Amino acid sequence: MMDQPRYLRPISVGRSRAALLRILTAIFLFGLSANLYSQIPITASTDHVDPDGFALHIASEKTSQVEKLEAEVKLLRARIGEENYAKNADGGEDAKAATIPAVTGQGGGVCSLMSHPAPAASSLWNNHLADIHRSIRHPEDGRYAYHDLTASLLHFLTPIRLQKSISAPPVNYAHVGRVLDVAYKRYWYIRENTQGDMAFKTINDAKAPPPVNILVMGGSVTLGVLCMDNPITGTDLSYTRRRCAWPVRLEAFINRAVKADVVRVQTITMGGTNTESGIKIWKYGLQSDDYPHPDVLINAYSTNDVHVNSVAAAEAKNQSLNDALWDLTQQFIRTAKAGCKPPLLVYFDDYIGNERNEILETTQLSQTIHHLSHYYGTMAVSYANAVRDLVYRGTEEEWFSPHAWYKGRAKKWTRQIHPGMSFHFSAAIVIAYNFLQLASTYCSLHSSQLYGKLDEAQQLQEVSEANWDYGYDSVNGLPGLRNGPVPKGPRPKIDALPPWLDRELTLETITARWNEDAVKTRHVPDQSKCDVKRPCVFSFVSGITPDIGDPKGLTARLEPYLAYNQGWEAQAHNGFKNGWVPTGGLGSKFTLQLKQLRQPVKVLTFMVMKSYGEKWQGSKIRINASFRVDSNSLYAPLAAPMDIKGEHGKKTSETYNHELDVTGTPTGVVPGGDLKIDVKLVGGTTAKIMGLAFCDNV
């Protein structure tokens, strides 16, 4: 008799159902399944409920244990397909590939492990709180010193409250399905290629499918400034800021719950940056070279988007902060959703205050994110909405809001935007719940509701009422149409961004504008043939990743390209705002040389700090850019010299982006040639370059 694949072998009678419960908790606390076929809850029923809470259909109370196990195997065979089971029962490599069901809403994959109709996220959450409490523990908190604090936070963060955090669900659930599929394939591979059943699993195998890559972009809150502050005293735990912050906790929570490293969360976080910086980072591919293209992108700049620096920047452009927030949020969404393999975009709103004191003003960003996320069909999660009433009821609380608003014995009202550790616990919980909500909703959908019946040709042409049936499908109890499509219904969906939303866009013009923009903003139809490449031949933004987070790292980044340097070096201010600084006085100069370019360059971006005070008086740098087509040619200027001042009238230190378009030259900056950048201090005594990007997209 052939050996059965491990996922079809009889389930041990003594196996702990509590362990199974823990696995099911994660049914994708970013889209992940329970413990696959060997540990599937078969059919939900009220006939029998085991002590740990799993509902297991039993035909008769008198059925023998053997008969029950045989019934389970029969159902499992039906789910994966009897033909595949018989053909691939030897468990070879082809068998593993053949029997992984596709992720298709109600049909298979992760969703095949859930009862139908799919349980609500609130039900899953409430029924698995013990496992959630265990899984949210920080990986370095071996004694679970924050056991009581975590339990107390979960007590307040009930599904009723967590539902309030769902600001906008994504429109494209087919995209959700693609992310689920990435997670499911890795989970399956790890479980099939490691030993044991229930222990946490990782795998170092080049053949293993990749994890779900989540990239989080944010400022000092997301970086973890003041994260170690907490209401629990006497603990001897000490994390770095990054290790304490919620992105690390989110990754650990998901993977611990699922017992496999199926999610990887990476961060681009730097104090003082906001969504404007995020646009440049994404547009120019400024993330570290070892960061893969993300499946999920989380914008967590919300607190910095209402920072005093953002207010000052808006005023400098003669804009109100609200108008500036609208434009920045919209530009970020459009930039992230354009081009090759756009990630599942999530906006995370964590801003409670007190950068601005007026309640209506503190909610303006939430409203902007909400409106634009619905307009563009992207996902938005609002931690602020979930806890706002708890904060307002007693603003002295320190669990959910930035602490130290009241300072000293006099309780003087003080500006503080950085929350403590409780927030970082709570943020991970809120985002995980929203991911669970995605999975639950996705698994309740029929495949026709995910993908529809439109082919690529229909998406790009005018479709008459006579030859389009609106994608109608008689599923889930809907009847067939008696007389065919009803006239004067909606037009086919266009897989392209809607037009820019401003005060000039009207009901009369929006349809024509959308059709006109469709060719420019349409997504690539076959993402498998889409090649993601970094758009820049050279780039850095100081402090966004650990490898250039200090002067030593920044120096190492620049040295391979430094053809000449007299008087410039990397410096940080009190451990922050690491930048490239002239220390040799007026006339300090350096030259960057990039030889045999691998791709064209269209724009040079210089991110330069402006500051105030005597030290910065008269600060000015001059930039000359030149190019030669080969080593036998002479360098020719690409543009007139560009002067950038380092002093401004505001009592803040801010980073501004300055762009030099180099497309207007006779030869352009083409592959194979050499690019040279000369920078010289021509005014004052100091300056600070915070980032550079030489890229092929304008």
C-alpha positions in Angstrom: 0.0 0.0 0.0 1.3 3.4 -0.9 2.3 5.7 1.9 -0.1 8.6 2.2 1.1 12.2 2.1 1.5 13.5 5.6 -1.4 15.9 5.2 -3.7 13.0 4.5 -2.6 10.6 7.3 -5.2 9.9 10.0 -5.3 12.5 12.7 -4.1 11.4 16.1 -6.9 11.1 18.6 -4.8 12.6 21.3 -3.7 15.6 19.3 -4.4 18.8 21.3 -7.4 20.7 19.9 -6.2 23.7 21.9 -3.1 23.7 19.6 -5.3 23.6 16.6 -7.3 26.5 18.0 -4.1 28.6 18.2 -3.3 27.9 14.6 -6.8 28.8 13.4 -6.6 32.1 15.2 -4.2 33.3 12.6 -6.2 32.3 9.5 -4.2 35.1 8.0 -3.5 37.5 10.7 -2.2 38.5 7.4 -4.0 35.9 5.4 -2.8 32.6 6.7 -4.4 29.3 7.0 -4.8 27.0 9.9 -2.5 24.0 10.2 -3.3 22.7 6.7 -4.9 19.5 5.9 -3.7 17.4 8.8 -5.4 19.8 11.2 -8.6 21.0 9.5 -11.8 21.7 11.4 -14.1 19.8 9.2 -17.7 21.1 9.3 -19.1 23.6 11.7 -22.0 22.2 13.6 -23.8 22.6 16.9 -24.1 18.8 17.2 -20.9 18.6 19.2 -18.4 21.1 20.5 -15.1 19.9 22.0 -13.8 21.3 25.2 -11.4 23.7 23.4 -14.1 25.2 21.3 -13.8 23.5 17.9 -17.1 22.5 16.3 -16.8 19.1 14.8 -19.6 17.5 12.9 -20.3 14.0 14.1 -23.0 11.9 12.4 -23.7 10.0 15.6 -22.6 10.1 19.2 -22.1 6.3 18.9 -19.8 6.5 15.9 -16.5 4.9 16.6 -13.3 7.0 16.7 -12.0 5.1 13.7 -15.1 5.8 11.7 -14.8 9.5 12.6 -11.2 9.7 11.4 -12.1 7.9 8.2 -14.9 10.4 7.6 -12.4 13.2 8.1 -10.0 11.7 5.5 -12.9 11.3 3.0 -13.9 14.9 3.3 -10.2 16.0 3.0 -9.9 14.0 -0.2 -13.0 15.6 -1.6 -11.5 19.1 -0.8 -8.2 18.6 -2.6 -9.6 16.4 -5.4 -9.8 12.6 -5.4 -7.9 12.5 -8.7 -4.9 14.4 -7.4 -5.0 12.3 -4.2 -4.8 9.0 -6.1 -2.3 10.3 -8.7 0.1 11.8 -6.2 -0.3 9.7 -3.1 3.5 8.9 -3.2 4.2 12.4 -1.8 6.8 13.3 -4.4 7.7 16.9 -5.4 5.0 17.0 -8.1 2.5 15.9 -5.5 3.2 18.9 -3.4 2.8 21.3 -6.3 -0.4 19.6 -7.6 -2.3 19.4 -4.4 -1.9 23.1 -3.2 -5.4 24.5 -4.0 -5.5 27.9 -5.6 -6.7 30.7 -3.4 -10.1 31.6 -5.0 -12.4 33.0 -2.4 -14.9 30.4 -1.3 -13.2 27.8 -3.5 -9.9 26.7 -2.0 -6.5 27.4 -0.5 -6.7 29.2 2.8 -10.4 29.6 2.4 -11.0 25.8 2.1 -9.9 25.6 5.7 -12.8 27.8 6.9 -16.4 26.8 7.3 -18.8 28.2 4.8 -20.1 30.8 5.1 -16.8 32.2 6.3 -16.9 33.2 10.0 -16.8 36.9 10.8 -13.5 38.4 12.0 -15.2 39.4 15.2 -16.2 35.8 15.9 -12.7 34.5 15.2 -11.1 37.1 17.3 -13.4 36.6 20.3 -13.1 32.8 20.2 -9.3 32.9 20.2 -8.3 35.6 22.7 -6.1 33.3 24.7 -4.0 32.4 21.7 -3.9 36.1 20.6 -2.7 37.0 24.1 0.1 34.4 23.9 1.1 35.3 20.3 1.3 39.1 20.8 4.1 38.7 23.4 7.3 40.3 22.2 9.9 37.7 21.1 12.4 39.0 23.6 10.0 39.0 26.5 10.7 35.5 27.6 9.1 35.9 31.1 6.2 37.8 29.6 6.8 40.8 31.9 4.0 42.6 30.0 1.5 39.9 30.5 -1.0 42.0 32.4 -0.6 45.1 30.3 -1.2 43.1 27.1 -4.3 41.4 28.7 -5.6 44.8 29.7 -5.2 46.3 26.3 -7.0 43.3 24.7 -9.8 43.8 27.2 -10.4 47.3 25.8 -9.7 46.5 22.2 -12.8 44.4 21.6 -14.1 43.6 18.2 -16.7 46.4 18.7 -13.8 48.9 19.1 -11.6 47.3 16.5 -14.4 47.5 13.9 -14.1 51.3 14.3 -10.6 51.1 13.0 -11.7 49.9 9.5 -11.7 53.3 7.8 -11.8 52.0 4.2 -11.6 48.4 2.9 -9.8 47.8 -0.4 -12.0 47.5 -3.5 -9.7 45.0 -5.3 -10.1 41.8 -3.3 -8.4 39.9 -6.2 -5.3 41.7 -5.1 -5.9 40.5 -1.5 -6.1 37.0 -3.0 -2.7 37.3 -4.6 -1.2 38.3 -1.2 -3.0 35.4 0.4 -1.5 33.1 -2.2 2.0 34.2 -1.4 1.5 33.5 2.3 -0.2 30.2 1.7 2.4 28.7 -0.6 5.2 29.5 1.9 3.2 28.1 4.8 2.5 24.9 2.9 6.2 24.5 1.9 7.5 25.0 5.4 5.1 22.6 6.9 5.8 19.9 4.3 9.6 20.3 4.5 10.2 20.6 8.3 9.9 18.0 11.1 7.3 18.0 13.8 3.7 19.3 13.9 3.2 22.2 16.3 6.5 23.9 17.0 7.4 27.3 15.4 9.0 26.7 12.0 11.5 28.6 9.9 13.3 27.3 6.9 16.6 28.2 5.2 16.0 26.9 1.8 16.6 28.7 -1.5 13.7 26.7 -3.0 11.2 27.9 -0.4 8.5 30.3 -1.7 9.1 33.9 -0.4 7.3 35.3 2.6 4.7 38.1 2.4 6.9 41.1 2.3 5.4 44.1 4.2 7.2 47.5 3.9 6.3 50.1 6.6 7.2 53.7 5.9 7.0 56.3 8.7 8.6 58.8 11.0 9.8 58.8 14.6 6.6 57.3 16.0 7.0 54.3 13.7 10.7 54.2 14.5 9.8 53.7 18.2 10.9 57.0 19.9 9.8 56.7 23.6 8.5 53.2 22.9 10.2 51.9 26.1 8.0 54.2 28.3 5.3 52.1 29.9 3.1 51.9 33.0 4.9 48.7 34.2 7.8 49.3 36.5 10.7 47.0 37.6 11.2 45.2 34.3 14.7 44.5 33.1 13.8 44.4 29.4 15.6 46.8 27.1 14.9 46.9 23.4 16.3 49.2 20.8 13.8 51.7 19.4 13.3 49.7 16.3 12.9 46.4 18.1 10.3 47.9 20.5 8.2 49.5 17.8 4.9 48.1 16.4 6.3 46.8 13.0 8.5 44.3 14.8 5.6 43.3 17.1 3.3 42.9 14.1 5.7 40.5 12.3 6.3 38.5 15.5 2.5 38.4 16.3 1.6 37.0 12.9 4.4 34.5 12.7 4.0 33.3 16.3 0.3 32.8 15.8 0.8 30.8 12.6 4.0 29.1 13.9 6.0 29.7 10.7 7.9 32.7 9.4 5.5 33.5 6.6 5.5 37.3 7.0 8.5 39.7 6.9 8.0 43.3 8.0 10.7 45.8 7.0 10.8 49.5 7.8 11.9 52.8 6.3 11.7 55.1 9.3 13.4 58.4 10.0 12.5 61.2 12.4 11.3 64.3 10.8 10.1 62.7 7.5 6.6 62.7 6.2 4.5 61.6 3.2 6.4 64.0 1.0 9.6 62.1 1.8 7.8 58.8 1.3 6.8 59.8 -2.2 10.4 60.4 -3.1 11.6 57.2 -1.4 9.0 55.1 -3.3 9.3 56.9 -6.6 13.1 56.7 -6.7 13.4 53.2 -5.1 15.4 54.6 -2.2 14.8 51.6 0.0 17.9 49.4 0.9 19.1 47.2 -2.0 18.3 44.0 0.1 14.7 45.0 0.5 12.5 43.0 -1.9 9.6 44.7 -3.7 6.8 44.6 -1.1 3.5 42.7 -1.4 2.0 45.2 1.1 3.0 48.9 1.6 1.9 50.7 4.8 2.1 54.5 5.0 2.5 55.3 8.7 3.5 59.0 8.4 0.2 60.4 9.8 1.6 62.0 12.9 4.5 63.7 11.0 2.1 64.8 8.3 0.5 67.2 10.8 3.9 68.1 12.4 4.8 71.7 12.9 7.4 71.2 10.1 4.6 70.2 7.7 2.6 73.2 8.7 5.6 75.4 8.0 6.2 73.7 4.6 2.6 74.2 3.6 2.7 77.9 4.5 5.9 78.3 2.5 3.9 77.1 -0.5 1.0 79.4 0.3 -1.2 76.4 1.2 -3.3 75.6 4.2 -2.1 72.4 6.0 -5.4 70.7 5.1 -4.9 71.4 1.4 -1.3 70.3 1.6 -2.4 67.0 3.3 -4.9 66.4 0.6 -2.3 66.8 -2.2 0.4 64.8 -0.4 -2.0 61.9 0.4 -3.3 61.8 -3.1 0.1 62.0 -4.7 1.4 59.1 -2.5 -1.6 56.9 -3.4 -1.1 57.6 -7.1 2.6 57.0 -6.9 2.3 53.7 -5.0 -0.4 52.4 -7.3 1.3 53.2 -10.6 3.7 51.1 -12.5 4.8 47.5 -12.2 3.3 45.2 -9.5 1.8 47.8 -7.3 1.6 46.6 -3.7 -1.5 46.3 -1.6 -1.5 49.8 -0.2 -2.6 50.4 3.5 -2.8 53.9 5.0 -2.3 53.7 8.8 -3.7 56.7 10.8 -2.2 56.8 14.3 -2.6 60.5 15.0 -4.4 61.4 18.2 -2.6 64.7 19.0 -1.3 67.1 20.3 0.5 68.7 17.5 -2.7 70.7 17.1 -5.1 71.2 20.0 -8.4 71.9 18.2 -10.4 68.6 18.1 -11.7 69.3 14.6 -8.2 70.0 13.4 -6.8 66.8 14.9 -9.4 64.8 12.9 -8.7 66.5 9.5 -6.1 64.0 8.5 -8.3 61.1 9.3 -11.0 62.6 7.1 -8.5 63.2 4.2 -7.3 59.6 4.4 -10.8 58.3 4.6 -12.1 60.2 1.6 -9.1 59.5 -0.7 -8.9 55.8 0.2 -12.5 55.4 -0.8 -12.0 57.4 -4.0 -9.0 55.3 -5.0 -10.2 52.0 -3.6 -7.3 51.6 -1.2 -7.2 50.3 2.3 -7.2 52.6 5.3 -6.8 51.6 9.0 -7.4 54.2 11.7 -6.0 53.4 15.1 -7.1 56.9 16.1 -10.8 56.1 15.4 -10.6 53.0 17.5 -9.4 54.7 20.6 -10.3 58.3 20.2 -13.2 58.2 22.8 -11.0 56.5 25.4 -8.5 59.3 25.1 -11.1 62.1 25.1 -12.8 60.7 28.2 -9.6 61.2 30.2 -6.7 62.9 28.4 -4.3 62.1 31.3 -4.4 58.3 30.3 -1.1 57.0 28.9 -2.1 53.7 27.3 -3.5 54.8 24.0 -2.2 58.4 23.5 1.1 60.1 23.7 2.1 60.3 27.3 3.4 63.3 29.2 0.9 65.7 27.9 0.7 66.9 31.5 4.2 67.7 32.8 5.4 68.1 36.4 3.4 68.7 39.5 1.7 71.6 38.0 0.6 69.4 35.1 1.5 71.9 32.5 0.1 71.1 29.1 3.1 70.1 26.9 3.5 69.2 23.3 4.3 65.5 22.9 3.6 63.3 19.9 5.4 60.1 20.8 3.3 57.5 22.5 4.7 54.8 24.8 4.9 51.0 24.6 1.1 50.4 25.1 0.5 52.2 21.8 2.9 49.9 19.9 1.1 46.8 21.4 -2.2 48.3 20.3 -1.1 49.3 16.9 0.0 45.7 16.1 -3.4 44.5 17.4 -5.4 46.9 15.3 -3.5 46.2 12.1 -3.7 42.4 12.6 -7.4 42.6 13.2 -7.9 44.5 9.9 -5.9 41.8 8.1 -8.1 39.2 9.6 -11.1 41.1 8.4 -9.6 41.1 4.9 -9.2 37.3 5.0 -12.8 36.7 6.4 -14.3 38.9 3.7 -12.2 37.5 0.9 -13.2 33.9 1.9 -16.9 34.8 1.8 -16.7 35.9 -1.8 -17.4 33.9 -4.9 -14.7 33.9 -7.5 -16.9 35.7 -10.0 -17.3 38.5 -7.4 -13.5 38.7 -7.2 -12.6 38.8 -10.9 -15.8 39.3 -12.8 -16.2 38.4 -16.5 -14.4 41.2 -18.1 -11.4 40.5 -20.3 -8.7 43.0 -21.1 -10.3 44.2 -24.4 -13.5 45.1 -22.6 -11.6 47.1 -20.1 -10.1 49.4 -22.7 -13.0 50.0 -25.1 -16.4 51.4 -25.0 -18.8 48.5 -24.4 -22.4 49.0 -25.6 -25.4 47.9 -23.5 -26.0 45.2 -26.2 -22.8 43.2 -25.6 -22.1 43.6 -22.0 -24.1 41.8 -19.3 -22.5 43.8 -16.3 -20.6 40.6 -15.3 -23.9 39.3 -13.8 -23.5 35.8 -12.3 -26.3 33.8 -10.7 -24.3 32.7 -7.6 -25.1 32.7 -3.9 -28.8 32.3 -4.5 -29.1 35.0 -7.2 -31.5 33.8 -10.0 -30.7 33.8 -13.6 -32.0 36.8 -15.5 -35.3 36.1 -17.3 -35.0 38.6 -20.1 -31.3 39.3 -20.3 -29.3 42.4 -19.1 -31.4 45.4 -17.9 -30.5 48.5 -19.9 -28.8 51.7 -18.8 -26.6 50.1 -16.1 -23.0 50.9 -15.1 -20.1 50.8 -17.6 -17.4 48.2 -17.4 -14.7 48.8 -14.8 -11.4 50.2 -16.0 -8.3 48.9 -14.3 -6.8 52.4 -14.1 -6.5 55.2 -11.6 -9.4 57.7 -11.5 -8.5 61.3 -12.4 -6.8 63.6 -9.9 -9.4 64.7 -7.4 -9.6 68.5 -6.9 -12.1 71.3 -6.9 -12.0 71.5 -10.7 -13.3 67.9 -11.2 -17.0 67.8 -11.8 -19.7 65.2 -12.4 -19.9 66.5 -15.9 -16.2 65.9 -16.7 -15.1 63.0 -14.5 -16.1 60.2 -17.0 -14.3 61.8 -19.9 -11.3 62.5 -17.7 -11.1 59.0 -16.5 -11.2 57.6 -20.0 -8.5 60.0 -21.1 -6.2 59.1 -18.2 -6.8 55.3 -18.5 -4.0 54.6 -21.0 -1.5 56.5 -18.8 -2.5 55.0 -15.4 -3.7 51.5 -16.4 -2.1 48.7 -14.5 0.0 46.0 -16.3 -2.5 43.2 -17.1 -0.1 40.3 -16.7 1.8 41.0 -13.5 3.9 37.8 -13.9 5.6 39.4 -16.9 6.2 42.7 -15.2 9.8 43.4 -14.3 10.3 45.5 -11.1 13.6 47.4 -11.3 15.1 50.2 -9.2 14.8 53.5 -11.1 18.0 55.0 -9.7 21.7 54.4 -10.5 22.6 55.9 -7.1 20.5 56.9 -4.1 20.5 57.3 -0.4 18.3 59.0 2.2 20.1 59.4 5.5 18.7 57.3 8.4 15.9 55.5 6.6 17.6 52.1 7.0 20.0 50.8 9.7 23.0 50.5 7.3 23.2 54.2 6.8 21.7 55.3 10.1 25.0 56.6 11.5 28.0 58.5 10.1 30.0 55.4 9.6 27.3 53.8 7.5 26.8 57.0 5.4 30.5 57.3 4.8 30.6 53.7 3.6 27.7 54.4 1.2 29.5 57.4 -0.4 33.1 56.3 -0.5 33.0 54.0 -3.6 31.8 57.0 -5.6 34.0 59.8 -4.1 36.5 60.8 -6.7 37.6 63.8 -4.7 36.9 65.1 -1.2 38.3 68.1 0.6 36.5 69.0 3.9 33.2 67.0 3.8 32.3 64.2 6.3 29.3 62.5 7.7 27.9 63.9 11.0 24.9 63.4 13.2 23.3 65.8 15.7 22.7 64.2 19.1 22.5 60.8 17.3 19.9 62.0 14.8 19.7 63.7 11.4 22.8 62.0 10.1 24.0 63.9 7.0 27.0 64.9 4.8 28.5 68.1 6.1 31.3 70.5 5.1 33.8 70.7 8.0 36.6 72.5 6.1 35.0 75.9 5.9 34.2 77.9 2.9 35.3 76.2 -0.3 34.9 72.7 1.0 34.3 70.5 -2.0 33.6 66.9 -3.0 33.1 65.1 -6.3 30.9 62.0 -7.0 31.7 60.0 -10.1 29.5 57.2 -11.4 31.1 55.3 -14.3 29.6 53.1 -17.0 26.0 53.8 -16.0 23.7 50.8 -16.2 20.6 52.8 -17.1 19.7 56.3 -18.2 19.3 59.3 -15.7 16.7 61.9 -16.2 16.6 63.8 -12.9 19.1 64.5 -10.1 17.4 65.0 -6.7 19.3 66.7 -3.8 17.7 66.5 -0.3 19.2 69.4 1.6 18.5 70.6 5.2 17.5 74.2 5.9 18.0 75.5 9.5 18.3 78.7 11.5 20.6 80.6 13.8 24.1 82.1 13.6 25.7 78.9 12.4 23.5 78.8 9.3 23.7 82.4 8.2 24.5 82.7 4.5 24.7 78.9 4.0 24.9 78.0 0.3 26.1 75.1 -1.7 26.7 75.1 -5.5 26.1 72.0 -7.6 27.6 71.3 -11.1 26.5 68.2 -13.0 28.4 66.9 -16.1 28.4 63.9 -18.3 30.6 62.1 -20.9 29.5 59.3 -23.2 32.7 57.3 -22.7 36.1 57.5 -21.0 37.7 59.0 -24.2 35.4 62.0 -24.2 35.4 65.2 -22.2 32.8 66.0 -19.6 30.2 68.4 -20.7 27.8 70.4 -18.4 24.3 69.0 -18.1 22.7 72.2 -16.8 23.6 75.6 -15.3 25.0 75.5 -11.8 22.3 75.1 -9.1 22.7 77.0 -5.9 20.9 75.8 -2.7 20.6 77.9 0.4 20.7 76.3 3.8 19.2 79.1 5.9 15.6 80.0 6.3 13.5 82.2 8.6 11.7 79.4 10.5 13.0 78.1 13.8 13.0 74.5 12.6 15.4 72.2 10.8 13.7 70.8 7.6 14.8 68.8 4.6 13.8 70.1 1.2 14.0 68.3 -2.2 15.7 70.1 -5.1 15.5 68.5 -8.5 17.7 69.1 -11.6 16.2 67.9 -14.8 19.0 66.7 -17.1 16.9 65.5 -20.1 17.4 68.7 -22.2 21.0 68.0 -23.2 22.0 66.8 -26.7 23.1 63.3 -25.6 21.2 63.0 -22.4 22.6 60.8 -19.6 22.6 57.4 -21.3 23.8 53.9 -20.3 27.5 53.3 -20.6 28.6 56.9 -19.9 30.0 58.6 -16.8 28.2 61.0 -14.6 30.0 63.5 -12.4 28.6 65.7 -9.6 30.6 68.5 -8.0 29.4 70.1 -4.8 31.0 73.1 -3.1 30.3 75.3 -0.1 30.1 78.8 -1.6 28.4 80.6 1.3 28.4 80.5 5.1 30.2 77.9 7.2 28.0 74.9 7.1 25.3 72.9 5.1 23.8 69.4 5.3 22.9 67.0 2.6 20.4 64.4 3.8 19.9 62.5 0.6 20.7 62.1 -3.1 18.9 60.3 -5.9 20.0 60.1 -9.6 17.2 58.4 -11.4 15.5 57.7 -14.7 11.9 58.7 -13.8 10.8 62.3 -13.7 
